[in-house]
Amino acid sequence: MARISRSAFLSGLGGLAAGVPLGLVGARYLPPRAPEPVDPDFPFTSFAQAGEDLAAHFAFGYLGIGDVSYLDIGAYDPIRINNTYFFYLKGFRGVLVEPNVTMCEKLRAVRPRDTTLTAGIGVTAVGEADYYLMTEPSWNTFSREEAEHQTRITNGKIKIEKVIKMPLLDINEVMSEHFKGAPAFLSIDAEGWHLAILKSIDFKRFRPKVICVETLVSGTKTVIEDIPAFMTSQGYYDRGGSIVNTLFVDGKLLGK
């Protein structure tokens, strides 16, 4: 069976379910003009799925945040459909967490200034877990429920190919070790573990200024409603994003 890529799926039944125009997903695009007050001379090419990196860039500029360190959970490809490559090109650096061994090699080759960790982010004290390798590798997941969901929504075009054990890291320990605090930007694309990872963060110690997290139930038009509710309970507020991902800003920066 031929493999179907994430961009092909999103451009077809998945993208249409998400309300994304055909041919737009994953493509680089240039907005008609640079938003003020952020770098009016920057070419503003987006590498994210639906311009989330540009939305985050504007937020940082508007809030007067000049140092954009980042923690990218589920980085996968170093450039394409990536929320942090835009900031890498601007000279910033961060930590990329990715359990796909092959993609980690690519991440290290393309983004040598970043630190790449070959692991997943755990949501319990367990140090490793089953990692479901899908026939479309960008949809690999630590969640059996998510793996089975992917198979259903694609009518078997994407299915479980193999299950292996992979190490898991504690997100709080990663932030403590690599940032000595919280990164400015946290991006989470963890295929089914988004809410669980957010709940594992010690927000009293670590408060990223902007958090981008996938809030769309894959292959549907449904939002994971528990995520906005949880983020509000932690003092974070929805300040845009896309139909797939939502940007949450620390309320302290908004005068909340």
QUIPE-V349137 format. One record per run of one state. SS is the DSSP state (~ for helix, > for strand, _ for the rest). FROM is the first residue (numbers start at 1). TO is the last residue. If there is no record, write none. Layout:
SS,FROM,TO  SS,FROM,TO
This chain:
_,1,5  ~,6,11  _,12,12  ~,13,18  _,19,29  >,30,30  _,31,44  >,45,45  _,46,51  ~,52,62  _,63,69  >,70,73  _,74,84  ~,85,89  _,90,93  >,94,97  _,98,100  ~,101,110  _,111,114  >,115,117  _,118,119  >,120,121  _,122,127  >,128,134  _,135,136  ~,137,139  _,140,140  >,141,141  _,142,143  ~,144,153  _,154,159  >,160,169  _,170,170  ~,171,179  _,180,184  >,185,188  _,189,193  ~,194,200  _,201,209  >,210,214  _,215,215  >,216,216  _,217,222  >,223,223  _,224,224  ~,225,233  _,234,235  >,236,241  _,242,244  >,245,250  ~,251,254  _,255,256
